[in-house]
């Protein structure tokens, strides 16, 4: 079984890649590049699956250790450099998650703004009395 630090390193790498894809999606939303939005969405789904598998592996590593420390590391490994590395990885993971949440929220707002614009344009193009209800108002 792999060490906790190895799994955390892999989780951090996937999260950083997910953050990069989120930023690419943001650029595509700003420039109204549909192909870029679709590519980013597909890539995010793939990365989310990888992250879920790594999280499951992390939980298995944690369960396999007889005792765990407050830092979440196996008690036998909580010494010096190992503990410092796990703490550093944990902090980096938290920071990456916060950044991804911010990018994701911005992307959600951009998508809602684009949808509102499309709905407004449709209402201007459709004959009076015809509803633009073909589009969902929630994104």
LINWO-V679521 format. One record per residue. N is the residue number from 1. D_LAST is the distance of its C-alpha to the last C-alpha in Angstrom with 2 decimals. Layout:
BEGIN
n:N d_last:D_LAST
n:N d_last:D_LAST
END
This chain:
BEGIN
n:1 d_last:41.18
n:2 d_last:39.56
n:3 d_last:39.81
n:4 d_last:37.02
n:5 d_last:37.03
n:6 d_last:36.55
n:7 d_last:33.46
n:8 d_last:32.04
n:9 d_last:32.82
n:10 d_last:30.96
n:11 d_last:27.90
n:12 d_last:28.04
n:13 d_last:28.39
n:14 d_last:25.33
n:15 d_last:23.28
n:16 d_last:24.66
n:17 d_last:23.78
n:18 d_last:20.18
n:19 d_last:20.13
n:20 d_last:21.66
n:21 d_last:19.14
n:22 d_last:16.28
n:23 d_last:18.31
n:24 d_last:18.84
n:25 d_last:15.16
n:26 d_last:14.97
n:27 d_last:17.93
n:28 d_last:16.55
n:29 d_last:13.44
n:30 d_last:16.06
n:31 d_last:18.37
n:32 d_last:16.01
n:33 d_last:17.63
n:34 d_last:15.86
n:35 d_last:18.50
n:36 d_last:17.98
n:37 d_last:14.26
n:38 d_last:15.22
n:39 d_last:18.21
n:40 d_last:16.50
n:41 d_last:14.05
n:42 d_last:17.20
n:43 d_last:19.20
n:44 d_last:16.86
n:45 d_last:17.06
n:46 d_last:20.83
n:47 d_last:21.25
n:48 d_last:19.39
n:49 d_last:21.89
n:50 d_last:24.74
n:51 d_last:23.80
n:52 d_last:23.70
n:53 d_last:27.13
n:54 d_last:28.50
n:55 d_last:27.41
n:56 d_last:29.19
n:57 d_last:32.18
n:58 d_last:32.19
n:59 d_last:32.35
n:60 d_last:35.19
n:61 d_last:37.05
n:62 d_last:36.74
n:63 d_last:37.99
n:64 d_last:40.82
n:65 d_last:42.29
n:66 d_last:44.66
n:67 d_last:43.64
n:68 d_last:40.90
n:69 d_last:41.11
n:70 d_last:38.89
n:71 d_last:37.35
n:72 d_last:36.36
n:73 d_last:39.05
n:74 d_last:41.84
n:75 d_last:44.76
n:76 d_last:47.13
n:77 d_last:45.05
n:78 d_last:44.55
n:79 d_last:47.16
n:80 d_last:47.18
n:81 d_last:45.23
n:82 d_last:43.22
n:83 d_last:41.94
n:84 d_last:41.19
n:85 d_last:39.25
n:86 d_last:37.16
n:87 d_last:36.46
n:88 d_last:35.57
n:89 d_last:33.21
n:90 d_last:31.59
n:91 d_last:31.11
n:92 d_last:29.76
n:93 d_last:27.25
n:94 d_last:26.07
n:95 d_last:25.81
n:96 d_last:23.87
n:97 d_last:21.34
n:98 d_last:21.01
n:99 d_last:20.60
n:100 d_last:17.96
n:101 d_last:15.95
n:102 d_last:16.37
n:103 d_last:15.40
n:104 d_last:12.27
n:105 d_last:11.29
n:106 d_last:12.35
n:107 d_last:10.41
n:108 d_last:7.06
n:109 d_last:8.64
n:110 d_last:9.95
n:111 d_last:7.02
n:112 d_last:5.91
n:113 d_last:9.68
n:114 d_last:10.20
n:115 d_last:8.18
n:116 d_last:10.21
n:117 d_last:13.19
n:118 d_last:13.04
n:119 d_last:12.85
n:120 d_last:15.72
n:121 d_last:17.65
n:122 d_last:17.42
n:123 d_last:18.68
n:124 d_last:21.51
n:125 d_last:22.44
n:126 d_last:22.41
n:127 d_last:25.52
n:128 d_last:25.64
n:129 d_last:24.63
n:130 d_last:22.26
n:131 d_last:18.72
n:132 d_last:15.62
n:133 d_last:14.23
n:134 d_last:13.86
n:135 d_last:10.25
n:136 d_last:7.50
n:137 d_last:6.63
n:138 d_last:3.79
n:139 d_last:0.00
END
